[in-house]
Amino acid sequence: MTVSLFDQFEAPSLFHISLITIAIILPMAFHLSSSSRWAESRHLTVQTWALAQIVRDIFSPMNFGGHKWAALLTSLMVFLITMNTLGLLPYTFTPTTQLSMNLGFAVPLWFSTVALGMRHRPTESLGHLLPEGTPTPLIPILIIIETISLFIRPFALGVRITANLTAGHLLIHLISAGAWALLFMMPPVALISMMVLFLLSILEVAVAVIQAYVFVLLLSLYLQENV
């Protein structure tokens, strides 16, 4: 049977039953929850400190209305980081490489921010479609351009994280296959390829975390425009 490079991105199945639900829910069991003890474990302490720093950096520029979204966006970021990083392990599946899943997060949240702005601040929300001081002949063109850019935002969010994770997985797969093929023919070249693969794996862990942070950060910026 011919195996394609993109077969690794297919949803796992067992006896023709899709296991994508298990792949999404099970990794969340690795996160610790607070207990009634006075002294917490090091893992939980680091986890709590990291979440507090991220929440402060993202939501400090917002007013009080935007702080109501802190729990939702923080949970989303933790979920994306978990999915992205665990997908780098062997024999695992990365649900966030599916464009449908990423758009399923991006479109409703983007639409919620737009609907919130149109409900509470319609004048300011519509004012973003036309920059101040625009020459009169350019007004229709700029309104069309800004409207298109507004509706492209959720698709850009979904495509960005999908493309970055997919490209990283494909690159790791290609380099690892090349290193294995050269192991017996050209050992020095294979050793160099393995070193590059190790560095690339570290880079992909950083990319997995950064992409989740950027996804939530852009959503927070869209929210900031409308609250």
Secondary structure, DSSP 8 states (H G I E B T S, - for coil): ----GGGGGS--EETTEE-HHHHHHGGGGGS----S-SS--HHHHHHHHHHHHHHHHHHTTS-HHHHTTHHHHHHHHHHHHHHHHHTTSTT---GGG-HHHHHHHHHHHHHHHHHHHHHH-HHHHHHTTS-TT--GGGHHHHHHHHHHHHHHHHHHHHHHHHHHHHHHHHHHHHHHHHHHHHTTT-HHHHHHHHHHHHHHHHHHHHHHHHHHHHHHHHHHHHHHTT-
